[in-house]
Amino acid sequence: MSAHHKKKLMPKSALLIRKYQKGIRASFIGLILVLSVLFLMSGSKSSEMTVTQSPSTSQVTSKGYLMPFTDKSQGVIHPLDDGKKEKGVMVTLARNSDLWNLVKSIRHVEDRFNNRYHYDWVFLNDEPFSDEFKRVTSALVSGKAKYGIIQKDHWSIPSWIDTNKFDDKRREMGKLAIPYGDSVPYRHMCRFQSGFIWRHHLLNEYEWFWRVDTDITLFCDIQYDIFKFMKLNKKKYGFILSVSEYEQTIPTLWETTKKFVKKNPKFLNKNNLMKFISNDDGETYNMCHFWTNFEIGSLDFFRSEAYREYFDYLDESGGFFYERWGDAPVHSIAASLFLNKSEIHFFDGLGFHHPDFTSCPIEQDIRLQNKCTCEPSKDVTWESSYFCTRKYFSAENYKLPPGIGK
């Protein structure tokens, strides 16, 4: 095209642009506004969906939030999340060979609880942890993972134990088919859990602990900060299942305890829970104890003068070796005698399993709210034989849930 024709077309194009310029500009601005509004609305809906559907969000503040009947009976409240963490920690005693069973336990606790709070996790072993153990577990926990070795004198036979007598006693228990009756490592574990775990330096900065064992399952979402719950409600010891001990493992534990209390009456709490552990005002022990495979408590209690002196007295008697004293009856007797009974709490609505027993909330509304995956028919919490939860509620003078007979 010649330059002459270009000169003629250019003015006409300019006129067309000027003619429709305002309309094009208005339409473009309108389109931008519409797209912006749609984007904001989309973002708003997305945010709302995240809040309401995320499993990491507590429902305590939700309208219609339900508390288990047993929590109402115990007169406790569920704390609101305020963004502040307590000085709490998960504690696990494990071997390197426990790793692949333990990862499931960690995953349950993280998914059902700790993904909101990011509490630290302390792992203890009588031998150094392998690189694989550290690598796998540290990747799973949302807080800091810490690894410690147990002092040798906390995991060995004390000098005052007659080793010949010990060998004879444990072999005798083995022949009687008493669970772990002839096991040396099991005795070390029970002794360590009873008296030394609280003294490990990795726990020095903490005030609250949650014991997490291998092979546990949590079936329900925990809707609140469990450590904040303990502090707010002035609790020092919490459990989820209570069972009867094998009498053959602790034949002299109660007599030894009575001797200690007689020598140290100042430690006996006036408002104690004696009725839970004895049917005759302390003359004998009824074998009821809190199952320590799920245990939440105050480290200050286990560091207290009363508990430390009690453990040392038991330890010097030799019962952890000559017999097979477990940490569960030791913890339970101490809590029942030295704490105010109002400082002990039964946890419900959580759903828990450790071989071979299961706790599953009996209230359907609680199971649905907390997204429980347990089978209600497998719950043993309120069984009248072998299990002691009814006994605990009677000793505390709490109301039993509807449908649970006395």
Residue, then its C-alpha position, 0 to 999 in steps of 0.5 A: m500500500s502506498a504512503h498516500h493511502k496510509k495517510k488517508l486511513m490513519p485519520k479514520s482509524a483514529l476517529l473510530i478509536r476516539k468514538y468507542q474509547k470511553g465504552i471500551r474503558a468502562s467495559f474493561i474496568g467493569l470486567i476487572l471489578v467483577l473478576s475481583v469480587l468473584f475472586l474475593m468471594s471464592g477466597s472467602k468460601s475457601s477459608e470458611m471451608t478450611v476452618t470448618q472441615s480441618p481436623s486440626t480445629s478444636q470444636v470446644t467453641s462450637k455451638g452445640y459442643l458436647m462434653p462426656f457425661t463423666d466429665k460433667s460428673q467430675g465437674v471439670i471444664h474443657p479449656l479454650d485454645d488461647g495460643k499458649k502452650e503449657k510446659g508439657v511433653m510426650v515421653t516414650l521409653a523405647r528400644n530401637s527394635d520398637l520403631w515400626n510399632l512406635v511410629k503408629s503410636i506417634r501418628h495416632v497422637e499427632d493426628r488426634f491431638n498434637n498437630r494443633y499444639h506441637y508439644d515436644w517429645v522425649f524418647l529414652n532408651d538404655e542404649p543409644f538410639s540408631d540414626e534410623f530411629k531418630r530420622v524416622t521419629s523426628a520426621l513424625v513429631s510436630g514439636k522438638a524430638k529429644y533423645g536420651i540415654i538412661q543412666k546405667d544405675h537406673w537400669s541395672i541390679p542395685s548393689w543391695i540385691d542378693t543376685n542368687k535370691f533374685d535368680d531363684k525367685r524369678r525362675e520360680m515365678g517363670k514356672l508359675a507362668i506369671p506374666y514377665g515373671d522371669s524377665v530381667p528387662y521387664r523389672h528394669m523397665c518397671r523400676f525405671q518407670s516407677g522412680f527414675i524417669w522423672r529424674h532424667h535431665l531431658l524432663n527438667e524443663y517440663e511440668w506435665f507429661w503424657r506417657v506414650d507407649t508403643d502399640i497404642t491406638l487413639f480412636c478419637d480427636i482430642q478437642y482441647d489441650i490436654f495439658k492445659f486441661m490438667k492445669l486449669n482443673k487442678k489435676k495432677y494425675g489422669f488415667i483412662l483405664s483401671v484394672s486389677e493387678y496380678e496378686q502373685t506379682i506384688p505379695t508384699l507391696w501393700e505391707t511395705t507401703k503400710k510400713f512406709v506410711k506408718k513411718n511417714p504419716k505426714f505424707l498421707n493426704k487427709n482427703n485421699l482415695m483410699k476407698f479406691i485401692s482398699n475395701d477395708d480402710g487400708e488393711t489390705y490392697n484390693m489390687c485396683h490400679f490405674w493402667t499406666n499405658f495411658e498416663i498423664g500427670s504432673l511431674d512436680f508430683f513425682r518429683s515431690e518429697a512424698y513420692r521420691e521417699y516412697f519410691d526409695y523405700l520400696d526400692e531398698s526393700g528389693g520388691f522390684f526384683y525379688e517379686r515383680w512390682g509393676d509401675a502401675p500399682v506403685h503410681s496408683i497407690a502413691a496417687s491415691l494416698f498422697l494426692n487429694k482425691s480431687e486431683i485425680h481425673f478419669f479421661d473419657g471421650l478419647g478412645f484408647h487401645h493397648p493390647d489387650f484392652t480398649s476404651c471406647p466412649i459409650e455415648q454415641d454423640i460423643r463418638l460422632q463429634n470426636k470422629c471416633t473409629c472404635e467399636p463400642s462393643k469392645d469397650v471394657t471401661w465399665e466391666s464389673s469384674y477385673f476392671c475398676t472404673r466403677k470402683y473409682f467412681s464410687a470412691e470419688n462419689y461421682k455419678l455413673p453414666p446412664g445405663i451403667g449399673k452400680 
